[in-house]
């Protein structure tokens, strides 16, 4: 039988509903595992032991009394530490906010609690979701569970690490330029950036009003769908929140792909940004699997990937600078160096540049909509290569590891899944993007491919066993490497 | 860049950020990358072309 910590949400939920698994025992097992392993992985900034045990006991009592609330009841969920939690510090992984205690939960957090989810911890992030895997912050950066010398990517680093390592079953991430999908790719899990506006942003530390998305990160696409079922809810207090009919995100799970039209954005990885051969080989295997399942697969053409990067970067940096300008002037020393430099760079964008980038966003979104009339989803790799060493500053080297920003610019749903492994045993990744508010189709394709490629049976267990034998990773020891 | 250092200095002055010389130097290395992004993202458009964010008078 699968160990408790490696059950999926769907599996654990079925056992809990049937009263064959105690939420209290489940949460106790996860808390013990975090305490044993996280000294090496650094995924948790705060373990919520006492509140989690109290919530688990409450969930158990409700379920025993016949009050099962749904698939998240009694399930351990972690939160990237940019999601506000009432009475519990929410730091953005920054010294600037190390004593910040919100009065209210983020809207999405309240939805999770209402569904009976047990919040087990506040998770590591790049500083304010922009800073990089930095070593000059109050807490060390999270480490990749497949090899602790590697970067998990970010900014939802702790969320991806915790899910992959079996330290929680699902986690919340946020994604302004790929911050859910990048770490999902390098840690080998499923991460969904939903359609812009489908999930409320209220109570999440903002980075870019026009591009911020919240989303679920889980071991499988199916589990992401179970979380979406709870999270996709109109929030009248978020001006970007979409008021759309409730979707059934599990509707297509387990069904075939006959008749599905898939577009491959080949120029992204063949000419726009050179990509690792193993990643391309995994994509070609995925294409064969899609055809075997009845889909038609053809190339499609969009604007060069760099066009999206330019527009997304200009918008995100301008808005992030506007949000942080006060603190950058008043207390710049409280930021880590990477976040401070990335935020200050927003000062280089004029108002006219910003408006023109927003106009170009409209053009790029219209162009994609035209292409999406001919296909149901488009695919391409999430990451150009498997995980790279931690501490390597991709901004300084000019290396952009991910094909993510395009779908923040267009607001379309985009899911990263694990579609294979490198010869060195690291996860490879595929991204599936769909039409706005057709997140369920994206999840359906993701689930079908995960099953066809057989990637969900392999966990980073051996790397974790090795890590457990090592001395704890401290900031000082990292600097001496 | 012909106007690089002057334009950069003027922009920094406008921000009011308290920067050390070392911090200015790091930012100046990124400045050409941003100007290049701006140049690429400013395709010719009609004057009427709307940006993606417009004012909503009744957001609720």
Interface residues (C-beta under 8 A of the other chain):
Chain A: X210 X236 X239 X306 X307 X309 X310 X311 X313 X314 X317 X325 X328 X329 X332 X340 X341 X344 X345 X347 X348 X349 X350 X353 X355 X356 X357 X358 X359 X360 X361 X362 X363 X365
Chain B: X8 X11 X12 X14 X15 X16 X17 X18 X19 X23 X26 X27 X30 X31 X34 X35 X37 X38 X40 X41 X42 X43 X45 X49 X50 X51 X52 X53 X56 X59 X60
